[in-house]
């Protein structure tokens, strides 16, 4: 039978519901009754007109059929004049019935390689034909795949295909489309082809080296970009801007300054959060130096980014170098956190998902248009079973195959609560020390509020952290009001809110409203890769102050981040006043703006040493790292003095570390303050000049605080 699109349009919207749109130019739209023709068997089925609507230039028919249409089989609708219209797949793929019928719980999607054979499996339930296109040396083979149950297409080739390139050709709605494999774990340069690799030729992940984390609040997170950290010549590393660059330990013999991995070890943080390391768009892997991108443009979720590899044309290079990097970071005690973007894809029309199942993987608004809560042109429909499974499989892959120790979820508010909780359950089974957190913003996506993995649903998301934007905006000043000054920047009006935030945003006083069930859900920060660096922000909000004053404020803000209950988050360079020349969103600007200029870093050695000392103090005592709100309420009290000083006091905490009582004073104003000390047995361990776990001196009678300083007393 000849396949024609027809003079009118027919769509399968539910298993027993067909919608037909007929222009009035065709028999004035009056073409009932209708029949449905199976194009494989030629069987005909009567269609009943349930409703008819007149839209001026066309008529819309809503038809029903006894029984169900078989998805994956081609049909035509025939009108009373015996003219036909191809039955396109409409809303059907977004129905709950479709979701249930085609859910596949196997763990074998993608290529399964052995020396003797490779089995390819693809989930494409609506497709009417799928072919594997295999590129073997200079020969291209087209191999038809066999349709199995649950929408799976399979093909087994009995030969050694290691190193072979491949793509899929998929037919949906009369459209024949080529695409790479969304389940692939290796590819050629710039994601042109998927590649079959031998797992035995990949560097082994040393899971036994992974650091153990007793509780999330023991973590101190340090966010960096693979590229930014070492791309500048002043980094001294050999493999600049690459996975392996992070692993190089360099100490300058003349100055004693540390670079690369040596710097991270000296700083003392526990976890390295990496900006996207999956394969992303925006950088030509053949010429990576010619363009720059942070990486929030997913192209391949399970393939490492090629521009960070020494040889992106070798599929093994990116795999083995990333695994080597993770192993070495583990050897030195660091956890590795991966920034993941399971909220959108870079380009909906070219990403494999729509080629596999048109419209299934994305959300649509009430007008039938792709939703855009992400601002990136599409929102992944994480609530659908096979989208959720895809994400779960991907997360599992990175934990098992690369030894990833945690995930930071970009725009987590796009993801649904159930998916996030299933991710948590899976990850905790795989690696109990896993860290999970994300951007719990309220995103404008067609998902009920109660289902969004947003901060206001934190109580539904146990053991999943949220970036605490209230902490950021109260300590620094509102991110999107560049003139607003927060507590650390001189506005003591934020002091009351600051007390709650320093207590982990989990309720310091009984009866208070609070954001989180426990402190481990609060990711405390004032700066990250997004928006201005704190230094550039202060150039706007505190333009009337000199550099010395702004430096003191930045150190003060860092102290609040590090000593607040919850999980401290530090952006690379925050400790030495990193600037991006005032650029608020540097996602695609040059290396000159984004790179760490290491020759300038040690101009701020005093600041670096103070923050290193703060980190040592936090790690030395468990009272800074309470994992539940009950302990915070029991031991922590916060007071105000002189309309400028916040006092953070921990008492009866000997069971958690070497000190029984700890007092931290944050002087938020640019003037000296005297604080009376009731007893004389306190030891000073931090002031405006130095910090650490060793005592500096005893304090008697009165404490004299320098402007914009942090003082810590212990006994």
ZIWO-V271931 format. One record per backbone hydrogen bond with DSSP energy under -1.0 kcal/mol. NH is the residue of the N-H (numbers start at 1). CO is the residue of the C=O. E is the energy in kcal/mol with one decimal. If there is no record, write none. Layout:
nh->NH co->CO e->E
nh->NH co->CO e->E
This chain:
nh->9 co->21 e->-2.3
nh->11 co->19 e->-2.6
nh->12 co->88 e->-3.0
nh->13 co->17 e->-1.7
nh->14 co->17 e->-1.8
nh->17 co->14 e->-1.2
nh->18 co->63 e->-2.3
nh->19 co->11 e->-2.7
nh->20 co->61 e->-2.5
nh->21 co->9 e->-2.4
nh->22 co->59 e->-2.8
nh->24 co->57 e->-2.6
nh->26 co->23 e->-1.9
nh->28 co->24 e->-1.3
nh->29 co->26 e->-2.6
nh->30 co->27 e->-2.1
nh->31 co->29 e->-1.3
nh->35 co->78 e->-2.4
nh->36 co->45 e->-2.9
nh->37 co->76 e->-3.6
nh->38 co->43 e->-2.9
nh->39 co->74 e->-2.3
nh->42 co->38 e->-2.6
nh->45 co->36 e->-2.1
nh->47 co->34 e->-2.0
nh->48 co->64 e->-2.6
nh->50 co->62 e->-3.1
nh->51 co->62 e->-1.5
nh->53 co->60 e->-2.7
nh->55 co->58 e->-2.8
nh->57 co->55 e->-1.7
nh->59 co->22 e->-2.7
nh->60 co->53 e->-2.8
nh->61 co->20 e->-2.9
nh->62 co->51 e->-2.6
nh->63 co->18 e->-3.3
nh->64 co->48 e->-2.3
nh->65 co->16 e->-1.2
nh->69 co->15 e->-1.7
nh->73 co->70 e->-1.7
nh->76 co->37 e->-2.1
nh->77 co->85 e->-3.1
nh->78 co->35 e->-3.2
nh->79 co->83 e->-2.5
nh->80 co->31 e->-2.5
nh->82 co->79 e->-1.9
nh->85 co->77 e->-2.0
nh->86 co->4 e->-1.1
nh->87 co->75 e->-2.4
nh->88 co->10 e->-2.6
nh->90 co->12 e->-2.2
nh->92 co->12 e->-1.5
nh->94 co->91 e->-2.6
nh->95 co->92 e->-1.8
nh->99 co->95 e->-1.9
nh->100 co->96 e->-2.2
nh->101 co->97 e->-2.5
nh->102 co->98 e->-2.1
nh->110 co->121 e->-2.7
nh->112 co->119 e->-2.5
nh->114 co->117 e->-1.9
nh->118 co->157 e->-2.0
nh->119 co->112 e->-2.1
nh->120 co->155 e->-3.2
nh->121 co->110 e->-1.3
nh->122 co->153 e->-2.3
nh->124 co->151 e->-2.8
nh->127 co->124 e->-1.3
nh->128 co->171 e->-2.4
nh->131 co->169 e->-2.7
nh->132 co->143 e->-3.2
nh->133 co->167 e->-2.9
nh->134 co->141 e->-2.8
nh->135 co->165 e->-2.9
nh->136 co->139 e->-2.8
nh->139 co->136 e->-2.3
nh->141 co->134 e->-3.1
nh->143 co->132 e->-2.8
nh->145 co->130 e->-2.6
nh->146 co->154 e->-2.9
nh->148 co->152 e->-3.9
nh->152 co->149 e->-1.4
nh->153 co->122 e->-2.8
nh->154 co->146 e->-2.6
nh->155 co->120 e->-1.9
nh->157 co->118 e->-2.4
nh->159 co->157 e->-1.6
nh->163 co->196 e->-3.2
nh->164 co->161 e->-2.7
nh->165 co->135 e->-1.5
nh->166 co->194 e->-2.5
nh->167 co->133 e->-1.9
nh->168 co->179 e->-3.1
nh->169 co->131 e->-2.8
nh->170 co->177 e->-2.9
nh->171 co->129 e->-2.6
nh->172 co->175 e->-2.2
nh->175 co->172 e->-2.4
nh->177 co->170 e->-2.8
nh->179 co->168 e->-2.4
nh->184 co->181 e->-1.7
nh->188 co->193 e->-2.2
nh->191 co->188 e->-1.4
nh->192 co->189 e->-1.2
nh->194 co->166 e->-2.2
nh->195 co->186 e->-2.0
nh->196 co->164 e->-2.3
nh->201 co->198 e->-2.1
nh->202 co->199 e->-1.4
nh->207 co->205 e->-1.5
nh->209 co->206 e->-2.0
nh->210 co->207 e->-1.6
nh->218 co->215 e->-2.2
nh->219 co->216 e->-2.0
nh->221 co->568 e->-2.4
nh->222 co->271 e->-2.3
nh->223 co->570 e->-2.6
nh->224 co->273 e->-2.9
nh->229 co->225 e->-2.3
nh->231 co->227 e->-1.9
nh->235 co->232 e->-2.5
nh->236 co->233 e->-1.7
nh->240 co->238 e->-1.3
nh->242 co->239 e->-1.5
nh->243 co->308 e->-2.6
nh->248 co->245 e->-1.1
nh->250 co->259 e->-1.5
nh->252 co->257 e->-2.7
nh->256 co->252 e->-2.7
nh->259 co->250 e->-2.7
nh->261 co->248 e->-2.2
nh->262 co->259 e->-1.3
nh->264 co->260 e->-1.4
nh->265 co->261 e->-2.4
nh->266 co->262 e->-2.1
nh->267 co->263 e->-2.2
nh->268 co->264 e->-1.6
nh->270 co->220 e->-1.5
nh->271 co->220 e->-2.1
nh->272 co->335 e->-2.8
nh->273 co->222 e->-2.4
nh->274 co->337 e->-2.8
nh->275 co->224 e->-2.1
nh->279 co->300 e->-1.2
nh->279 co->303 e->-2.3
nh->281 co->297 e->-2.1
nh->290 co->287 e->-2.0
nh->291 co->288 e->-1.1
nh->294 co->587 e->-1.4
nh->299 co->279 e->-2.4
nh->300 co->279 e->-1.8
nh->305 co->277 e->-2.8
nh->309 co->306 e->-1.8
nh->314 co->311 e->-1.9
nh->317 co->314 e->-1.3
nh->320 co->316 e->-3.1
nh->321 co->317 e->-2.4
nh->322 co->318 e->-1.7
nh->323 co->319 e->-2.2
nh->324 co->320 e->-2.3
nh->325 co->321 e->-2.2
nh->326 co->322 e->-2.5
nh->327 co->323 e->-2.6
nh->328 co->324 e->-2.5
nh->329 co->325 e->-2.5
nh->330 co->326 e->-2.5
nh->331 co->327 e->-2.4
nh->332 co->328 e->-1.3
nh->333 co->330 e->-2.1
nh->334 co->329 e->-2.6
nh->335 co->270 e->-2.4
nh->337 co->272 e->-2.9
nh->338 co->406 e->-2.7
nh->339 co->274 e->-1.5
nh->340 co->408 e->-2.6
nh->346 co->298 e->-2.2
nh->351 co->347 e->-1.9
nh->356 co->352 e->-1.8
nh->357 co->353 e->-2.6
nh->360 co->357 e->-1.5
nh->363 co->379 e->-2.3
nh->365 co->369 e->-3.2
nh->368 co->365 e->-2.2
nh->371 co->363 e->-2.0
nh->380 co->343 e->-2.6
nh->381 co->361 e->-2.5
nh->382 co->380 e->-1.7
nh->384 co->381 e->-2.0
nh->388 co->384 e->-2.9
nh->389 co->385 e->-2.4
nh->390 co->386 e->-1.6
nh->391 co->387 e->-2.1
nh->392 co->388 e->-2.7
nh->393 co->389 e->-3.2
nh->394 co->390 e->-2.1
nh->395 co->391 e->-2.8
nh->396 co->392 e->-2.6
nh->397 co->393 e->-2.2
nh->398 co->394 e->-2.1
nh->399 co->395 e->-2.1
nh->400 co->396 e->-2.8
nh->401 co->397 e->-3.1
nh->402 co->398 e->-1.1
nh->404 co->398 e->-1.8
nh->405 co->336 e->-2.6
nh->407 co->435 e->-2.5
nh->408 co->338 e->-2.4
nh->409 co->437 e->-2.6
nh->410 co->340 e->-2.7
nh->413 co->439 e->-1.7
nh->414 co->411 e->-2.1
nh->415 co->412 e->-1.2
nh->417 co->451 e->-2.8
nh->420 co->416 e->-2.0
nh->421 co->417 e->-2.4
nh->422 co->418 e->-2.2
nh->423 co->419 e->-2.3
nh->424 co->420 e->-2.4
nh->425 co->421 e->-2.4
nh->426 co->422 e->-2.5
nh->427 co->423 e->-2.9
nh->428 co->424 e->-2.6
nh->429 co->425 e->-1.4
nh->430 co->426 e->-1.8
nh->431 co->427 e->-3.1
nh->434 co->431 e->-2.1
nh->435 co->405 e->-1.5
nh->437 co->407 e->-2.0
nh->438 co->465 e->-1.5
nh->439 co->409 e->-2.3
nh->440 co->438 e->-1.1
nh->441 co->439 e->-1.2
nh->443 co->441 e->-1.1
nh->445 co->443 e->-2.0
nh->447 co->445 e->-2.9
nh->451 co->448 e->-2.1
nh->452 co->449 e->-1.2
nh->453 co->415 e->-2.6
nh->454 co->452 e->-2.2
nh->455 co->440 e->-3.1
nh->457 co->454 e->-2.0
nh->458 co->455 e->-1.8
nh->460 co->457 e->-2.1
nh->461 co->458 e->-1.6
nh->464 co->461 e->-1.4
nh->465 co->436 e->-2.9
nh->466 co->521 e->-3.1
nh->467 co->438 e->-2.2
nh->468 co->523 e->-2.6
nh->469 co->467 e->-1.4
nh->472 co->468 e->-2.0
nh->473 co->469 e->-2.8
nh->474 co->470 e->-2.3
nh->475 co->471 e->-2.3
nh->476 co->472 e->-2.4
nh->481 co->478 e->-1.4
nh->484 co->481 e->-1.9
nh->486 co->476 e->-2.0
nh->487 co->474 e->-3.3
nh->488 co->475 e->-1.8
nh->490 co->487 e->-1.2
nh->491 co->486 e->-2.4
nh->494 co->491 e->-1.6
nh->495 co->492 e->-2.0
nh->498 co->494 e->-2.5
nh->499 co->495 e->-1.8
nh->500 co->496 e->-1.2
nh->501 co->497 e->-1.9
nh->502 co->498 e->-2.7
nh->503 co->499 e->-1.0
nh->504 co->501 e->-1.8
nh->505 co->500 e->-2.1
nh->512 co->509 e->-2.1
nh->515 co->505 e->-1.1
nh->516 co->505 e->-2.5
nh->521 co->518 e->-1.8
nh->522 co->519 e->-2.2
nh->523 co->466 e->-2.7
nh->524 co->567 e->-2.4
nh->537 co->533 e->-2.5
nh->538 co->534 e->-2.4
nh->539 co->535 e->-1.2
nh->540 co->537 e->-1.1
nh->541 co->537 e->-2.5
nh->542 co->538 e->-2.2
nh->545 co->542 e->-1.9
nh->550 co->546 e->-2.2
nh->551 co->547 e->-2.6
nh->552 co->548 e->-1.7
nh->553 co->549 e->-2.0
nh->554 co->550 e->-2.3
nh->555 co->551 e->-2.1
nh->556 co->552 e->-2.2
nh->557 co->553 e->-2.6
nh->558 co->554 e->-2.0
nh->559 co->555 e->-2.2
nh->560 co->556 e->-1.9
nh->561 co->557 e->-2.0
nh->562 co->558 e->-2.6
nh->563 co->559 e->-2.3
nh->564 co->560 e->-1.3
nh->565 co->502 e->-2.7
nh->567 co->522 e->-2.8
nh->569 co->524 e->-2.1
nh->570 co->221 e->-2.9
nh->572 co->223 e->-2.6
nh->574 co->571 e->-2.8
nh->576 co->573 e->-1.4
nh->577 co->574 e->-1.0
nh->578 co->573 e->-2.3
nh->583 co->580 e->-2.0
nh->594 co->590 e->-2.0
nh->595 co->591 e->-3.3
nh->596 co->228 e->-2.3
nh->598 co->596 e->-1.2
nh->600 co->597 e->-1.7
nh->603 co->600 e->-1.2
nh->604 co->601 e->-2.1
nh->608 co->604 e->-2.1
nh->609 co->605 e->-2.7
nh->610 co->606 e->-2.3
nh->611 co->607 e->-2.3
nh->612 co->608 e->-2.5
nh->613 co->609 e->-2.2
nh->614 co->610 e->-2.2
nh->615 co->611 e->-2.3
nh->616 co->612 e->-2.0
nh->617 co->613 e->-2.3
nh->618 co->614 e->-2.6
nh->619 co->615 e->-2.4
nh->620 co->616 e->-1.5
nh->622 co->656 e->-2.9
nh->624 co->621 e->-1.3
nh->625 co->622 e->-1.7
nh->632 co->628 e->-1.3
nh->633 co->629 e->-2.6
nh->634 co->630 e->-1.8
nh->635 co->631 e->-2.2
nh->636 co->632 e->-2.5
nh->637 co->649 e->-2.4
nh->639 co->647 e->-2.4
nh->641 co->645 e->-2.6
nh->644 co->641 e->-2.4
nh->645 co->641 e->-3.1
nh->646 co->666 e->-2.2
nh->647 co->639 e->-2.9
nh->648 co->664 e->-3.3
nh->649 co->637 e->-3.2
nh->650 co->662 e->-2.9
nh->651 co->635 e->-1.8
nh->653 co->660 e->-2.2
nh->656 co->653 e->-1.8
nh->657 co->654 e->-1.1
nh->662 co->650 e->-2.7
nh->663 co->713 e->-2.9
nh->664 co->648 e->-2.8
nh->665 co->711 e->-2.9
nh->666 co->646 e->-2.8
nh->667 co->709 e->-2.7
nh->668 co->644 e->-2.9
nh->671 co->669 e->-1.7
nh->673 co->705 e->-2.0
nh->675 co->703 e->-3.4
nh->677 co->701 e->-2.4
nh->683 co->714 e->-3.0
nh->684 co->697 e->-3.4
nh->685 co->712 e->-2.6
nh->686 co->712 e->-1.1
nh->687 co->690 e->-2.7
nh->692 co->685 e->-1.3
nh->696 co->684 e->-3.8
nh->699 co->682 e->-2.2
nh->702 co->700 e->-2.5
nh->703 co->675 e->-3.8
nh->705 co->673 e->-3.8
nh->708 co->669 e->-1.9
nh->711 co->665 e->-2.3
nh->712 co->686 e->-2.0
nh->713 co->663 e->-2.9
nh->714 co->683 e->-2.3
nh->715 co->661 e->-1.8
